[in-house]
Amino acid sequence: MIKAIALDDEPPALDILQSFCDKIEYVDLQKTFTKSDEAFKYLKKYPVDLLFLDINMPSISGIDFFKNLPHKTMVIFTTAYSEYAVEGFTLSATDYILKPFSFSRFQQAVEKAFSQWKLQNQNPEQRYLFIRADYSLIKILFSDILYIEGLDDYLKIHIQNQKTIVARMTLKTMLQKLPVPEFIRVHRSFIVPISKIEKVRNKIIYINQEEIPVSASYESAFFAVINKE
């Protein structure tokens, strides 16, 4: 899970970031700050993976704050001023989003950060995971997964041409093990691989003759990803 903090001199902007992060299961927004000196002290003591950073702040610009960070940290700049975009990307920012931004645009930026984080922290050649089930550790190729169904604290992993695997795990934990954005949650009870979707009709996903619903809370993020493909 990505550890993150947010710095913005406007509390309502931080409330929006907190609300959006709460909807994304692989981001842990640990603290929010309105004062740059407090954020800097925190980062010196507790390094994080990702920083949501406003640019136009009274005491210091977000650009200068980022340049002086004590540790290498991914940054997503958030600002109402588009003229800062070029300088933001010159600093190798993960993304730059203009206020006011939608949840789907925010999720797109965070997915970029998550992909970057996984490349930094995991073996990019690993295309499988091990799941404990039936008193064994079972190797599952990402490419073989049709979809994953959540049943309270259990999962049913539906696999192409293989027996369905039942494991004691939550969907939230499972999503952290899967490559994003190749897999996406579309319902409180379902995760699907984008590559296995055959068609989408009336908010129903069709995979291998199965019908999987897209719920309202995941609809905007799902279609934002689909429309990029």
C-alpha positions as CSV (number, residue, x, y, z in Angstrom):
1,M,0.0,0.0,0.0
2,I,1.2,3.5,-0.9
3,K,1.9,5.7,2.2
4,A,1.0,9.3,1.4
5,I,0.5,12.7,2.9
6,A,-1.1,15.9,1.5
7,L,-0.1,19.5,1.9
8,D,-2.5,22.3,0.9
9,D,-3.1,25.7,2.6
10,E,-6.9,25.3,2.0
11,P,-8.6,22.8,4.4
12,P,-11.5,22.2,2.0
13,A,-9.0,21.0,-0.6
14,L,-7.5,18.5,1.9
15,D,-11.0,17.3,2.7
16,I,-11.5,16.4,-0.9
17,L,-8.2,14.6,-1.1
18,Q,-9.0,12.7,2.0
19,S,-12.4,11.7,0.7
20,F,-11.0,10.6,-2.7
21,C,-8.1,8.6,-1.0
22,D,-10.7,6.8,1.2
23,K,-12.2,5.4,-2.0
24,I,-8.9,4.0,-3.3
25,E,-7.9,0.8,-1.4
26,Y,-4.1,0.9,-2.2
27,V,-3.5,4.4,-0.8
28,D,-3.0,5.2,2.9
29,L,-3.3,9.0,3.3
30,Q,-1.6,9.1,6.7
31,K,-1.8,12.8,7.5
32,T,-2.8,16.1,5.9
33,F,-1.1,19.5,6.5
34,T,-2.0,23.2,5.9
35,K,1.5,24.4,7.0
36,S,4.6,23.5,5.0
37,D,7.0,23.6,8.0
38,E,4.9,20.9,9.8
39,A,4.7,18.8,6.7
40,F,8.5,19.1,6.2
41,K,9.2,18.0,9.8
42,Y,6.9,15.0,9.4
43,L,8.6,13.9,6.2
44,K,12.1,14.2,7.8
45,K,11.0,11.7,10.5
46,Y,8.5,9.6,8.5
47,P,9.3,9.2,4.8
48,V,6.3,8.5,2.6
49,D,5.9,7.1,-0.9
50,L,3.6,9.9,-2.3
51,L,3.0,13.5,-1.7
52,F,-0.1,15.4,-2.8
53,L,1.2,18.9,-3.1
54,D,-0.5,22.3,-3.8
55,I,1.7,24.7,-5.7
56,N,0.4,28.1,-4.8
57,M,0.9,28.4,-1.1
58,P,1.6,31.6,0.9
59,S,4.8,30.6,2.8
60,I,6.5,28.5,0.1
61,S,5.6,27.3,-3.4
62,G,5.0,23.6,-3.8
63,I,7.7,23.6,-6.4
64,D,10.3,24.8,-3.9
65,F,9.0,22.5,-1.2
66,F,9.4,19.5,-3.5
67,K,12.9,20.6,-4.5
68,N,14.0,20.6,-0.8
69,L,12.5,17.2,0.2
70,P,14.8,15.2,2.4
71,H,13.9,11.9,0.7
72,K,13.0,10.8,-2.8
73,T,9.2,10.9,-3.0
74,M,6.7,10.7,-5.8
75,V,4.6,13.9,-6.1
76,I,1.2,14.7,-7.6
77,F,0.8,18.4,-7.9
78,T,-2.6,19.9,-7.3
79,T,-3.3,23.5,-8.3
80,A,-5.8,25.8,-9.9
81,Y,-3.0,27.4,-12.0
82,S,-2.1,25.7,-15.3
83,E,1.0,27.8,-15.9
84,Y,2.9,25.7,-13.4
85,A,2.4,22.5,-15.4
86,V,5.6,22.6,-17.4
87,E,7.8,23.2,-14.4
88,G,6.0,20.5,-12.5
89,F,6.8,17.9,-15.1
90,T,10.4,19.2,-15.4
91,L,10.7,18.0,-11.8
92,S,9.6,14.5,-12.9
93,A,6.3,14.8,-11.1
94,T,4.2,11.7,-11.3
95,D,1.2,13.8,-12.4
96,Y,-0.2,17.3,-12.3
97,I,-4.0,17.8,-11.8
98,L,-5.9,21.0,-12.1
99,K,-8.5,22.0,-9.5
100,P,-11.3,21.4,-9.4
101,F,-10.7,17.8,-10.4
102,S,-13.1,14.8,-10.6
103,F,-12.6,11.5,-8.8
104,S,-11.8,9.7,-12.1
105,R,-9.1,12.2,-12.9
106,F,-7.7,11.8,-9.4
107,Q,-7.8,8.0,-9.7
108,Q,-6.0,8.2,-13.0
109,A,-3.1,10.2,-11.3
110,V,-3.0,7.8,-8.4
111,E,-2.9,4.7,-10.7
112,K,0.2,6.2,-12.3
113,A,1.8,6.6,-8.9
114,F,0.9,3.0,-7.9
115,S,2.4,1.6,-11.1
116,Q,5.5,3.6,-10.5
117,W,5.6,2.5,-6.9
118,K,5.3,-1.2,-7.9
119,L,8.1,-0.9,-10.4
120,Q,10.3,0.5,-7.7
121,N,9.4,-2.0,-5.0
122,Q,8.6,-5.2,-6.8
123,N,10.1,-7.4,-9.5
124,P,8.5,-6.2,-12.7
125,E,9.0,-9.7,-14.2
126,Q,6.8,-11.3,-11.6
127,R,3.5,-12.1,-13.4
128,Y,2.0,-14.3,-10.7
129,L,1.1,-14.5,-7.1
130,F,0.8,-17.2,-4.5
131,I,-2.5,-17.7,-2.6
132,R,-2.9,-19.9,0.5
133,A,-5.8,-22.3,0.0
134,D,-6.6,-25.9,0.8
135,Y,-3.6,-26.0,3.2
136,S,-1.3,-25.2,0.4
137,L,0.3,-22.2,-1.4
138,I,-1.1,-22.1,-4.9
139,K,0.6,-20.3,-7.7
140,I,-1.8,-18.3,-9.9
141,L,-0.8,-16.5,-13.1
142,F,-2.3,-13.0,-13.5
143,S,-3.1,-13.8,-17.1
144,D,-5.2,-16.8,-16.1
145,I,-7.6,-14.9,-13.7
146,L,-11.1,-14.4,-15.2
147,Y,-12.5,-12.4,-12.2
148,I,-12.4,-12.4,-8.4
149,E,-15.5,-12.6,-6.3
150,G,-15.7,-11.4,-2.7
151,L,-17.8,-13.2,-0.1
152,D,-17.3,-11.5,3.3
153,D,-13.8,-12.6,4.4
154,Y,-13.4,-15.1,1.6
155,L,-12.6,-14.9,-2.1
156,K,-13.5,-17.0,-5.0
157,I,-10.8,-16.7,-7.7
158,H,-12.2,-17.8,-11.0
159,I,-9.4,-19.1,-13.2
160,Q,-9.4,-19.9,-16.9
161,N,-9.7,-23.7,-17.6
162,Q,-9.0,-24.4,-13.9
163,K,-10.9,-25.1,-10.7
164,T,-12.1,-22.0,-8.8
165,I,-9.9,-21.3,-5.8
166,V,-11.5,-20.3,-2.5
167,A,-9.2,-18.4,-0.1
168,R,-9.6,-16.6,3.2
169,M,-8.8,-13.0,2.2
170,T,-10.6,-9.7,1.6
171,L,-11.0,-8.0,-1.8
172,K,-9.1,-5.0,-0.4
173,T,-6.1,-7.2,0.4
174,M,-6.3,-9.0,-2.9
175,L,-6.3,-5.8,-4.9
176,Q,-3.0,-4.8,-3.3
177,K,-1.4,-7.9,-4.7
178,L,-2.6,-7.3,-8.3
179,P,-1.1,-5.1,-11.0
180,V,-2.9,-1.8,-11.5
181,P,-4.4,-0.8,-13.8
182,E,-4.6,-4.3,-15.3
183,F,-7.1,-5.2,-12.6
184,I,-9.9,-3.0,-11.3
185,R,-12.6,-3.2,-8.7
186,V,-16.0,-2.7,-10.3
187,H,-18.3,-3.6,-7.3
188,R,-18.0,-4.2,-3.6
189,S,-17.9,-7.9,-4.5
190,F,-15.9,-8.1,-7.8
191,I,-12.5,-7.4,-9.2
192,V,-12.0,-7.9,-12.9
193,P,-9.0,-8.0,-15.3
194,I,-9.4,-5.4,-18.1
195,S,-8.0,-7.8,-20.7
196,K,-10.7,-10.4,-20.0
197,I,-13.7,-8.1,-20.6
198,E,-15.5,-9.2,-23.7
199,K,-18.1,-6.5,-23.7
200,V,-19.9,-4.0,-21.4
201,R,-23.6,-3.4,-21.8
202,N,-26.0,-1.6,-19.5
203,K,-23.5,-1.6,-16.7
204,I,-23.0,-5.3,-17.0
205,I,-19.5,-6.7,-17.7
206,Y,-19.4,-10.0,-19.7
207,I,-16.5,-12.3,-19.1
208,N,-16.5,-16.0,-20.2
209,Q,-20.3,-16.1,-20.2
210,E,-20.5,-14.6,-16.8
211,E,-22.3,-11.4,-16.0
212,I,-20.7,-9.0,-13.5
213,P,-22.4,-5.8,-12.4
214,V,-20.7,-2.4,-12.2
215,S,-22.0,-0.7,-9.1
216,A,-22.7,3.1,-8.9
217,S,-19.8,3.8,-6.5
218,Y,-17.2,2.3,-8.9
219,E,-18.9,3.3,-12.2
220,S,-17.0,6.6,-12.9
221,A,-13.6,5.1,-12.2
222,F,-14.3,2.0,-14.2
223,F,-15.5,3.8,-17.3
224,A,-12.6,6.3,-17.1
225,V,-10.2,3.4,-17.4
226,I,-12.2,1.7,-20.1
227,N,-12.5,4.8,-22.2
228,K,-8.7,5.2,-22.1
229,E,-8.1,1.8,-23.5
